Structures are given as C-alpha cells and as structure tokens.
Amino acid sequence: MDIGPTLGVVAWSLSLREFRQPLLAEELLLAAGKALYLANAFETKCQYVLRILNLVQIVESDPVLTLEQAFAALPQDKMLAATVQDITGYQLSSDMAKMDLLHRARRARNFIAHEGMSTGPIWGLHRQTIIEHTGRLRAAVADLAAGDNVVSAWCYEIDEKEPAPRDFTSAYPDMVATWIFGRLDLLITQTEGEPDDREPTLAEYLKQRSTTQSGQ
C-alpha cells in the first residue's frame, strides 16, 4: 500500500526522507539519552538522601519507635523541586555553594527532561543546528553533573560511612562530559567542511516524489 508522499513531512516525528545528518543526529540522540540517564539518577539520589534525613529525624524525635514504625512514618517522595528544597532545609553543609549547585542541577534536569531533544524534526537537522543544540545540552549537563557530584558524595558517605574519595569527585564532571559528548564532539570535528544541503520545501519534495513515481 502506498502510504503517500506526505507521511512524516508535516506532522509525524519520523519521515520517509533520509536524514540530512544521519551520523550526527544519531550521536546527538545518544548524548541526550545519556544526559537523561544522569538526570533520572540525580533525582533518585536526591530522594534517597532526603529519605535518610527524614528517617534520622523521626528516630531522634521518638527513640522508642520500632524501625517498621519509623519507616511507616516517612513522608511520601516529592517532586524534585520540593525534594531539593527540603534537603537544603536540613543544612547538610555550611557551604551554601553546594546548595546552589543542587538547585542549578534541578533546573538542568528539567531542561534535559523536557527539552533535551527539542530540536524539531530529527531527520531534517543541519550540522550547525546540531552544534548549537549540543552547546545548550552541554551547559545543562555541566550544571547537572556538578549537582549530581554533590548528592552522589552524600550517598557514598551514607552507605560507606567514610568520606567520599576526593580524586573521584574531582574527576567526575570531566568524566561525565567525556562520556556524554566525547563521540559527538569527535564526529563534529570530523564532519567539518562537509556539505550540508538546504532542506527542500514541501512543494519541492512532493514534486520530486511525483516525478519519481510517474517514471516507474
């Protein structure tokens, strides 16, 4: 069945057209997916830290509670904004810069979750558009990695009962950047100077399809 030449041209997220920049587009999708993994992990770790803080407060306020009763008294998990705000209220660190990193990471998480691949039709992306969106995504990932580094260190200290390793926390932001953008950056460099044709208009595309079909 001929599904028609307009499938994906106007309304659909996939198209009959070939990708203008297939390799770059795939690497951008991979980078955005990795960033989303980091964003989800950050939110989960924030919820874990707040759960532990709340549990400690409950036990300290009523030492005769059983562990089951203490767990039952825990409040339900909240949205990330409220979770970060509650963590800030516990004043885990006298370094307010760390608290600011958490709030910046929360905003970065929201960007990645809602706009991480807000690029328009993926099949029609120009190289320059991919580069520009990569820049926005990179800035969000940097903020997210900084906040994730803080909360990850707290998780480590809760679980291991020892300070987080400084060498790892120092290297973590660069590790994240390389893992998410390393291959994409390399491909952007390798494709420099390659042709990046103008996207055909809808009328041009339909005419081309019609000519092709009539010649068959």
Sine and cosine of phi, psi and omega as CSV:
sin_phi,cos_phi,sin_psi,cos_psi,sin_omega,cos_omega
0.00,0.00,0.74,-0.67,0.06,-1.00
-0.99,0.16,0.92,-0.40,-0.05,-1.00
-1.00,0.08,0.05,1.00,0.14,-0.99
1.00,-0.05,0.51,-0.86,-0.09,-1.00
-0.96,0.27,-0.23,0.97,-0.08,-1.00
-1.00,-0.03,-0.01,1.00,-0.03,-1.00
-0.87,0.49,0.87,-0.49,0.04,-1.00
1.00,0.07,-0.12,0.99,-0.04,-1.00
-0.97,0.26,-0.65,0.76,-0.11,-0.99
-0.96,-0.29,-0.82,0.58,-0.24,-0.97
-0.95,-0.31,-0.46,0.89,-0.15,-0.99
-1.00,0.04,0.44,-0.90,-0.05,-1.00
-0.98,0.19,-0.35,0.94,0.12,-0.99
-0.92,-0.39,0.36,-0.93,-0.14,-0.99
-0.67,-0.75,0.31,-0.95,0.14,-0.99
-0.97,0.25,-0.30,0.95,-0.02,-1.00
-0.95,0.31,0.44,-0.90,0.14,-0.99
-0.97,0.24,0.48,-0.88,0.06,-1.00
-0.90,0.44,0.65,-0.76,0.08,-1.00
-0.93,0.36,-0.67,0.74,0.00,-1.00
-0.78,-0.63,0.96,0.27,-0.14,-0.99
-0.87,0.49,-0.69,0.73,-0.05,-1.00
-0.94,0.35,-0.71,0.70,0.02,-1.00
-0.90,0.43,-0.65,0.76,0.00,-1.00
-0.90,0.44,-0.67,0.74,0.01,-1.00
-0.90,0.43,-0.65,0.76,0.00,-1.00
-0.93,0.36,-0.57,0.82,0.07,-1.00
-0.91,0.42,-0.68,0.73,0.06,-1.00
-0.87,0.50,-0.66,0.75,0.01,-1.00
-0.90,0.43,-0.68,0.73,0.02,-1.00
-0.89,0.45,-0.68,0.73,0.02,-1.00
-0.90,0.43,-0.61,0.79,0.04,-1.00
-0.91,0.42,-0.66,0.75,0.05,-1.00
-0.90,0.43,-0.64,0.76,0.03,-1.00
-0.89,0.46,-0.62,0.78,0.02,-1.00
-0.92,0.40,-0.61,0.79,0.09,-1.00
-0.84,0.54,-0.73,0.69,0.00,-1.00
-0.90,0.45,-0.63,0.77,0.01,-1.00
-0.90,0.44,-0.69,0.72,0.02,-1.00
-0.91,0.41,-0.64,0.77,0.01,-1.00
-0.90,0.43,-0.64,0.77,0.03,-1.00
-0.86,0.50,-0.72,0.70,-0.01,-1.00
-0.90,0.44,-0.67,0.74,0.01,-1.00
-0.89,0.47,-0.67,0.75,-0.01,-1.00
-0.93,0.36,-0.59,0.81,0.07,-1.00
-0.89,0.47,-0.68,0.74,0.03,-1.00
-0.89,0.45,-0.62,0.78,0.01,-1.00
-0.90,0.43,-0.73,0.68,0.00,-1.00
-0.88,0.48,-0.71,0.71,0.00,-1.00
-0.90,0.43,-0.61,0.79,0.02,-1.00
-0.88,0.48,-0.67,0.74,0.02,-1.00
-0.91,0.40,-0.69,0.72,0.01,-1.00
-0.88,0.48,-0.70,0.72,0.02,-1.00
-0.90,0.43,-0.63,0.78,-0.01,-1.00
-0.90,0.43,-0.69,0.72,0.04,-1.00
-0.87,0.49,-0.70,0.72,0.00,-1.00
-0.89,0.46,-0.67,0.75,0.00,-1.00
-0.89,0.45,-0.71,0.70,-0.02,-1.00
-0.91,0.41,-0.67,0.75,-0.01,-1.00
-0.92,0.38,-0.53,0.85,-0.02,-1.00
-0.98,0.21,-0.36,0.93,0.00,-1.00
-0.53,-0.85,0.99,0.15,-0.12,-0.99
-0.89,0.45,-0.28,0.96,-0.04,-1.00
-0.99,0.10,-0.12,0.99,0.02,-1.00
-0.89,0.45,0.61,-0.80,0.18,-0.98
-0.97,0.25,0.27,-0.96,0.00,-1.00
-0.89,0.46,-0.62,0.79,0.02,-1.00
-0.89,0.45,-0.66,0.75,0.03,-1.00
-0.91,0.41,-0.62,0.78,0.01,-1.00
-0.90,0.43,-0.69,0.73,0.03,-1.00
-0.90,0.43,-0.62,0.79,0.01,-1.00
-0.91,0.41,-0.44,0.90,-0.02,-1.00
-0.99,0.10,-0.12,0.99,-0.01,-1.00
-0.90,0.44,0.69,-0.73,0.09,-1.00
-0.94,0.35,0.36,-0.93,0.03,-1.00
-0.93,0.36,0.44,-0.90,0.06,-1.00
-0.87,0.49,0.55,-0.84,-0.03,-1.00
-0.93,-0.37,0.11,-0.99,0.15,-0.99
-0.91,0.42,0.34,-0.94,-0.15,-0.99
-0.86,0.51,-0.66,0.75,-0.04,-1.00
-0.86,0.51,-0.72,0.70,0.01,-1.00
-0.93,0.36,-0.58,0.82,0.02,-1.00
-0.89,0.46,-0.75,0.66,0.00,-1.00
-0.90,0.45,-0.64,0.77,0.02,-1.00
-0.88,0.47,-0.67,0.74,0.02,-1.00
-0.92,0.39,-0.63,0.77,0.06,-1.00
-0.88,0.48,-0.69,0.73,0.03,-1.00
-0.86,0.52,-0.61,0.79,-0.01,-1.00
-0.90,0.44,-0.42,0.91,0.03,-1.00
-0.98,0.20,-0.23,0.97,0.03,-1.00
0.79,0.61,0.84,0.54,0.01,-1.00
-0.89,0.46,-0.43,0.90,-0.04,-1.00
-0.68,-0.73,0.63,-0.78,0.10,-1.00
-0.97,0.25,-0.20,0.98,0.03,-1.00
-0.99,0.13,0.99,-0.14,-0.05,-1.00
-0.92,0.40,-0.30,0.95,0.06,-1.00
-0.89,0.46,-0.56,0.83,0.04,-1.00
-0.92,0.40,-0.62,0.78,0.03,-1.00
-0.90,0.43,-0.62,0.79,0.04,-1.00
-0.91,0.42,-0.60,0.80,0.04,-1.00
-0.88,0.47,-0.61,0.80,0.03,-1.00
-0.90,0.43,-0.68,0.74,-0.01,-1.00
-0.93,0.37,-0.62,0.78,0.05,-1.00
-0.91,0.41,-0.62,0.78,0.03,-1.00
-0.91,0.41,-0.60,0.80,0.05,-1.00
-0.88,0.48,-0.71,0.71,0.01,-1.00
-0.91,0.42,-0.62,0.79,0.04,-1.00
-0.91,0.42,-0.64,0.77,0.05,-1.00
-0.86,0.51,-0.67,0.74,0.00,-1.00
-0.90,0.43,-0.65,0.76,0.04,-1.00
-0.88,0.47,-0.73,0.69,-0.04,-1.00
-0.90,0.43,-0.65,0.76,-0.03,-1.00
-0.93,0.36,-0.57,0.82,-0.12,-0.99
-0.96,-0.27,-0.39,0.92,-0.07,-1.00
-0.73,-0.68,0.20,0.98,-0.07,-1.00
-0.86,0.52,-0.53,0.85,0.08,-1.00
-0.79,-0.61,0.58,0.82,0.04,-1.00
-0.99,0.12,0.97,0.24,-0.14,-0.99
-0.90,-0.44,-0.05,1.00,-0.22,-0.98
1.00,0.08,-0.11,-0.99,-0.05,-1.00
-0.83,0.56,0.84,-0.54,-0.08,-1.00
-0.90,0.43,-0.51,0.86,-0.05,-1.00
-0.96,0.30,-0.32,0.95,-0.06,-1.00
-0.97,-0.24,0.18,0.98,-0.10,-1.00
-0.94,0.35,0.75,-0.67,0.16,-0.99
-0.99,0.15,0.35,-0.94,0.04,-1.00
-0.84,0.53,-0.69,0.72,-0.04,-1.00
-0.91,0.42,-0.61,0.79,0.05,-1.00
-0.89,0.46,-0.66,0.75,0.04,-1.00
-0.89,0.45,-0.67,0.74,0.02,-1.00
-0.89,0.46,-0.70,0.71,-0.02,-1.00
-0.91,0.42,-0.67,0.75,0.01,-1.00
-0.93,0.36,-0.58,0.81,0.06,-1.00
-0.86,0.51,-0.61,0.79,0.04,-1.00
-0.89,0.46,-0.68,0.73,0.03,-1.00
-0.92,0.40,-0.67,0.75,0.01,-1.00
-0.92,0.40,-0.61,0.79,0.00,-1.00
-0.89,0.45,-0.66,0.75,0.02,-1.00
-0.90,0.44,-0.66,0.75,0.02,-1.00
-0.91,0.41,-0.66,0.75,0.00,-1.00
-0.90,0.44,-0.62,0.79,0.02,-1.00
-0.88,0.48,-0.71,0.71,0.04,-1.00
-0.91,0.41,-0.65,0.76,0.00,-1.00
-0.91,0.42,-0.70,0.72,-0.03,-1.00
-0.89,0.46,-0.61,0.79,0.00,-1.00
-0.90,0.43,-0.71,0.70,0.04,-1.00
-0.94,0.35,-0.62,0.78,0.03,-1.00
-0.89,0.45,-0.55,0.83,0.04,-1.00
-0.89,0.46,-0.66,0.75,0.00,-1.00
-0.91,0.42,-0.79,0.61,-0.08,-1.00
-0.95,0.32,-0.50,0.87,0.06,-1.00
-0.91,0.41,-0.63,0.78,0.05,-1.00
-0.89,0.45,-0.65,0.76,0.06,-1.00
-0.89,0.45,-0.68,0.74,0.03,-1.00
-0.87,0.49,-0.68,0.73,0.02,-1.00
-0.87,0.49,-0.71,0.70,-0.04,-1.00
-0.93,0.38,-0.56,0.83,0.07,-1.00
-0.90,0.43,-0.71,0.71,-0.10,-1.00
-0.98,0.18,-0.63,0.78,-0.13,-0.99
-0.99,-0.14,-0.21,0.98,0.02,-1.00
0.86,0.51,0.59,0.81,0.06,-1.00
-0.45,-0.89,0.37,-0.93,-0.03,-1.00
-0.87,0.49,0.54,-0.84,0.06,-1.00
-0.90,0.43,0.61,-0.79,-0.01,-1.00
-0.91,0.41,0.83,-0.56,-0.08,-1.00
-0.92,0.40,-0.60,0.80,-0.04,-1.00
-0.90,0.44,-0.60,0.80,0.00,-1.00
-0.96,0.29,-0.69,0.72,-0.01,-1.00
-0.90,0.43,-0.54,0.84,0.03,-1.00
-0.94,0.34,-0.59,0.81,-0.06,-1.00
-1.00,0.08,-0.27,0.96,-0.18,-0.98
-0.85,0.53,-0.75,0.66,-0.02,-1.00
-0.84,0.54,-0.66,0.75,0.03,-1.00
-0.94,0.35,-0.58,0.82,0.06,-1.00
-0.87,0.49,-0.69,0.72,0.00,-1.00
-0.89,0.45,-0.74,0.67,-0.03,-1.00
-0.87,0.49,-0.68,0.73,0.00,-1.00
-0.92,0.39,-0.67,0.74,-0.02,-1.00
-0.90,0.44,-0.65,0.76,-0.06,-1.00
-0.99,0.14,-0.67,0.74,-0.17,-0.98
-0.93,-0.38,-0.07,1.00,-0.11,-0.99
-0.84,0.55,-0.78,0.62,-0.03,-1.00
-0.94,0.35,-0.62,0.79,0.01,-1.00
-0.91,0.42,-0.69,0.73,0.02,-1.00
-0.88,0.48,-0.65,0.76,0.01,-1.00
-0.89,0.45,-0.67,0.74,-0.02,-1.00
-0.93,0.36,-0.60,0.80,0.06,-1.00
-0.87,0.50,-0.67,0.74,0.03,-1.00
-0.91,0.41,-0.67,0.74,-0.05,-1.00
-0.93,0.36,-0.46,0.89,-0.05,-1.00
-1.00,-0.08,0.09,1.00,0.00,-1.00
-0.88,0.48,0.75,-0.66,0.01,-1.00
1.00,0.03,-0.13,0.99,0.04,-1.00
-0.97,0.25,0.48,-0.88,-0.02,-1.00
-0.90,0.44,0.58,-0.81,0.01,-1.00
-0.71,-0.71,0.99,0.15,-0.19,-0.98
-0.87,0.48,0.49,-0.87,0.08,-1.00
-0.90,0.44,0.61,-0.79,0.06,-1.00
-0.94,0.35,0.76,-0.65,0.04,-1.00
-0.92,0.39,0.52,-0.85,0.08,-1.00
-0.94,0.34,0.24,-0.97,0.02,-1.00
-0.86,0.50,-0.67,0.74,0.00,-1.00
-0.88,0.47,-0.67,0.75,0.02,-1.00
-0.91,0.42,-0.65,0.76,-0.02,-1.00
-0.91,0.41,-0.70,0.71,0.00,-1.00
-0.90,0.43,-0.62,0.78,0.03,-1.00
-0.90,0.43,-0.67,0.74,0.01,-1.00
-0.89,0.45,-0.68,0.74,0.02,-1.00
-0.90,0.44,-0.66,0.75,-0.02,-1.00
-0.91,0.42,-0.67,0.74,0.01,-1.00
-0.89,0.45,-0.66,0.75,0.00,-1.00
-0.90,0.44,-0.69,0.72,-0.04,-1.00
-0.94,0.35,-0.61,0.79,-0.02,-1.00
-0.94,0.34,-0.40,0.92,0.00,-1.00
-1.00,0.08,-0.08,1.00,-0.03,-1.00
-1.00,0.09,0.00,0.00,0.00,0.00
